[in-house]
Amino acid sequence: MSDQSIFQKLKRGLFMTHTEIIEKVKEAMTPDLPIDKHAIDGLEEGLLGADVGAELTMSIVGRVEGRVRDEKITSMDRLGQVIRDETRALIPERQIATIDLSRARPFVILVVGVNGTGKTTTIAKLAARWKGEGKSVLLGAADTFRAAAIEQLQMWADRVGVPMVKHKAGSDPAAVAHDTITAAKSRGTDVVLIDTAGRLHNKAHLMQELSKVRRVIEKELPGAPHETLLVLDGTTGQNGVNQAEAFLEAAKLTGMVVTKLDGTAKGGVILSIMRQFDIPVKFIGVGEGADDLIPFDPQAYVDTLFEA
């Protein structure tokens, strides 16, 4: 997929969030006059409405307000550039989106997240992506708590055209993980994606279950899992931040995937996630199609969000 195609998908997917922020600023501006407190208040309102979070919103607004005052900015285009510059300055440099599958074979990815975030669909889209790149992919249905989770993953496996390892509902998730890794090794599989239980009813239980799964995977394939991805639903805004906190301790996360950004004006939550956690966002979902799960580029994200 070309950079231009990815940028267009990003622009389309973040349209509602972009509108939430920029329109609030434009509504508060007085044409041909220096940008005043009303426009800055509009920026603050827009950022909060986009779920950037109170602390980060205050940081951005404070930096932008200082630039506006010092430079006597009058145009929306220039204001947009200043907002982009000051937001970029607050993003940690650790944001690296790439997943280097050449590091191991099989390359094992553990996927975690609460039910309803788009976890299973994300696994399918990743499988389709890497299969399209010529990689062999194997799925593991270790979310055995819900029979529907196994059936849903099987449906996607059939649709994408990749094999899957499963046990019956209620089985030990670690046993599924073990059999998945064993199968991948014997078949010479390139990439393994393992689904896990999507419930947060008890953090201690979640930690125990995920720790057991990880131990079994590590024993069967030292060094694995090579990535542990948390899937967050972009429409939940700051609730997604709370989910990230809960899984961070339990799952030894290496990256996040933020889904459903095309259906929300709360896409600013990614800024909050990037600022708050040492875990990079690896992919974002900006549509229903298999190719609408795209690698996350923080600079392109900021440019799209604050384009005047």
C-alpha positions in Angstrom: 0.0 0.0 0.0 1.4 3.4 -1.0 2.1 6.2 1.5 -0.5 8.3 -0.3 -3.1 5.5 0.1 -2.3 5.2 3.8 -2.6 9.0 4.3 -6.0 9.0 2.6 -7.2 6.2 4.8 -5.9 8.0 7.8 -7.6 11.3 6.8 -10.9 9.5 6.2 -10.7 7.5 9.4 -9.9 10.6 11.6 -12.4 12.9 9.9 -14.8 13.0 12.9 -12.0 13.6 15.4 -10.4 16.3 13.1 -13.8 18.0 12.8 -14.4 17.9 16.5 -11.2 19.8 17.2 -10.8 22.2 14.2 -14.4 23.3 13.9 -14.5 24.3 17.5 -11.5 26.6 16.9 -12.9 28.0 13.6 -16.2 28.7 15.3 -14.5 30.8 18.0 -12.3 32.8 15.6 -12.9 36.4 14.5 -12.0 36.7 10.8 -8.9 38.9 10.0 -8.2 39.6 13.7 -5.5 38.2 15.9 -6.5 34.9 17.5 -7.9 35.6 20.9 -8.9 33.8 24.1 -12.2 32.6 22.5 -10.3 30.7 19.8 -7.9 29.2 22.4 -11.0 28.2 24.5 -12.4 26.6 21.3 -9.1 24.6 21.0 -9.4 23.5 24.6 -13.0 22.5 24.1 -12.2 20.6 20.9 -9.3 18.7 22.4 -11.3 17.7 25.5 -14.2 16.6 23.2 -11.8 14.5 21.2 -10.8 12.7 24.4 -7.2 13.9 24.4 -7.4 14.0 28.2 -7.4 17.0 30.6 -3.6 17.0 31.5 -2.4 16.7 27.9 -5.0 19.2 26.7 -3.8 21.8 29.2 -0.2 21.2 28.1 -1.0 21.7 24.4 -3.2 24.7 25.0 -0.6 26.4 27.2 2.1 25.9 24.6 -0.1 27.1 21.7 -1.4 30.1 23.6 2.2 31.2 24.3 3.1 31.0 20.6 -0.1 32.8 19.5 0.6 35.6 21.9 4.3 36.0 20.9 3.8 35.6 17.2 0.5 37.5 17.0 -1.0 34.8 14.8 -4.1 35.7 12.8 -4.6 32.8 10.3 -6.1 29.4 10.8 -3.5 27.8 8.6 -0.7 29.2 10.8 -2.6 28.2 14.0 -3.0 24.7 12.7 0.8 24.5 12.0 1.6 25.7 15.6 -0.8 23.2 17.1 0.9 20.4 15.1 4.3 21.6 16.1 3.5 21.8 19.8 1.7 18.5 19.8 4.6 16.7 18.1 6.9 18.1 20.8 4.9 16.3 23.4 5.0 12.9 21.8 7.8 10.6 23.1 10.2 9.5 20.4 9.8 5.9 21.5 6.8 5.4 19.2 8.0 2.7 16.7 5.2 1.1 14.7 7.1 -1.6 12.9 6.9 -5.3 13.8 10.0 -7.1 12.5 8.8 -10.6 11.7 12.3 -11.6 10.6 13.4 -11.7 14.3 12.1 -15.2 14.8 10.4 -18.1 13.1 7.8 -18.8 14.1 7.1 -15.2 15.2 4.6 -15.5 18.0 2.1 -12.6 18.8 -0.1 -12.8 21.8 -3.3 -10.6 21.4 -5.1 -9.3 24.5 -8.0 -7.0 25.1 -11.6 -6.9 26.5 -14.5 -8.3 24.6 -16.0 -5.9 22.0 -12.8 -4.0 21.2 -12.4 -5.6 17.8 -9.8 -8.1 19.1 -10.8 -11.0 16.9 -11.3 -8.8 13.8 -7.9 -7.3 14.4 -6.3 -10.8 14.5 -8.0 -11.6 11.2 -6.8 -8.4 9.6 -3.3 -9.0 10.7 -3.4 -12.5 9.4 -4.7 -11.3 6.0 -2.0 -8.6 5.9 0.8 -11.0 6.5 -0.6 -13.8 4.3 -0.8 -11.2 1.5 2.9 -10.6 2.0 3.6 -14.2 1.4 3.9 -15.3 5.1 2.4 -18.5 6.4 0.1 -17.7 9.3 -1.5 -19.9 12.1 -4.2 -18.8 14.5 -4.6 -20.1 18.1 -8.0 -19.8 19.8 -7.0 -19.5 23.4 -10.0 -17.5 24.4 -11.8 -20.6 25.5 -14.0 -18.8 28.1 -16.6 -18.0 25.4 -17.7 -20.6 22.9 -18.7 -17.7 20.6 -15.1 -16.4 20.6 -13.8 -19.7 19.2 -16.5 -19.8 16.6 -15.9 -16.2 15.6 -12.2 -16.8 15.2 -12.8 -19.9 13.1 -15.1 -17.9 10.8 -12.4 -15.4 10.2 -9.8 -18.1 9.8 -11.9 -19.7 7.1 -12.6 -16.3 5.5 -8.9 -15.3 5.4 -7.8 -18.8 4.4 -5.4 -19.6 7.3 -5.4 -22.6 9.6 -6.4 -22.5 13.3 -5.7 -24.6 16.4 -8.6 -24.8 18.8 -10.0 -26.9 21.7 -13.5 -27.1 23.0 -15.0 -24.2 25.0 -13.9 -24.2 28.6 -10.5 -25.8 27.9 -7.3 -24.6 29.4 -6.1 -21.6 27.3 -2.5 -22.6 28.0 -3.0 -26.0 26.5 -4.3 -24.3 23.3 -1.3 -22.0 23.2 1.0 -25.1 23.7 -0.6 -27.0 20.8 -0.5 -23.9 18.6 3.2 -23.4 19.1 3.9 -27.1 18.6 1.9 -27.1 15.3 3.6 -23.9 14.1 7.1 -25.4 14.7 6.2 -28.7 13.0 4.7 -26.9 10.0 7.5 -24.3 9.7 4.9 -21.5 10.1 6.1 -17.9 9.8 3.6 -16.1 12.1 1.4 -17.2 15.0 -1.4 -15.1 16.3 -2.9 -16.3 19.6 -6.2 -14.9 20.9 -6.8 -14.7 24.6 -9.7 -14.3 27.0 -11.4 -10.9 26.7 -12.6 -10.3 30.2 -11.5 -7.9 33.0 -13.7 -9.1 35.8 -10.8 -9.8 38.1 -7.3 -8.4 37.4 -5.6 -11.0 39.6 -7.3 -13.9 37.7 -6.4 -12.2 34.4 -2.8 -11.9 35.4 -2.6 -15.5 36.5 -4.2 -16.8 33.3 -2.0 -14.7 31.0 1.1 -15.5 33.0 0.4 -19.2 32.6 -0.1 -18.8 28.9 3.1 -16.9 28.5 5.0 -19.5 30.6 3.8 -22.3 28.4 4.7 -20.4 25.2 8.1 -19.6 26.5 8.8 -23.2 27.5 7.8 -24.5 24.1 9.6 -21.7 22.2 12.2 -19.7 24.2 12.0 -16.0 23.5 8.3 -16.1 22.6 5.9 -14.4 22.6 7.8 -11.9 20.5 5.0 -9.3 20.7 2.1 -8.9 23.0 -0.5 -6.5 21.5 -3.4 -4.9 23.4 -6.4 -4.1 21.3 -8.3 -0.9 22.4 -11.6 0.4 21.0 -11.1 4.0 20.0 -14.8 4.8 20.6 -14.4 4.3 24.3 -12.0 7.3 24.7 -10.4 7.6 28.1 -11.9 4.3 29.2 -9.4 2.8 26.8 -6.6 4.4 28.9 -8.0 2.7 31.9 -8.0 -0.7 30.1 -4.4 -0.1 29.1 -3.4 0.4 32.7 -5.1 -2.8 33.7 -3.4 -4.9 31.0 0.0 -3.3 31.3 0.8 -5.0 34.5 -0.8 -8.3 33.6 0.3 -8.9 30.0 3.8 -7.4 29.5 2.6 -5.4 26.6 4.9 -4.5 23.7 2.4 -2.6 21.6 -1.2 -1.4 21.2 -3.7 -1.5 18.4 -6.5 1.2 18.4 -9.6 0.2 16.4 -12.8 1.8 15.2 -11.3 5.3 14.8 -13.6 5.9 11.8 -16.7 5.7 13.9 -15.8 8.2 16.6 -14.8 11.8 17.4 -12.6 10.5 20.3 -9.6 9.6 18.2 -7.5 12.1 20.3 -7.2 9.4 22.9 -4.2 8.1 21.0 -2.3 11.3 22.0 -3.2 10.5 25.6 -2.1 6.9 25.3 1.2 7.8 23.6 2.0 10.4 26.3 1.0 8.2 29.3 2.5 4.8 28.4 5.9 3.5 27.4 4.1 1.2 24.9 4.0 2.2 21.2 0.8 2.1 19.1 1.6 -0.3 16.3 -1.6 -0.3 14.2 -4.8 1.7 14.0 -8.2 0.6 12.5 -9.8 3.2 10.2 -12.4 1.2 8.5 -14.1 -2.2 8.0 -11.9 -3.5 5.2 -9.0 -5.9 5.8 -6.6 -3.2 4.5 -8.1 -0.6 6.8 -5.8 -1.7 9.7 -2.7 0.4 8.9 0.7 0.8 10.6 0.6 3.8 12.9 2.7 6.8 12.0 2.5 9.4 14.8 3.7 12.3 12.6 1.1 11.6 9.9 -1.5 11.2 12.7 -0.8 14.6 14.2 -0.7 16.2 10.7 -4.1 14.7 9.9 -5.7 15.6 13.2 -4.8 19.3 13.1 -4.8 20.1 9.4 -6.6 23.5 9.2 
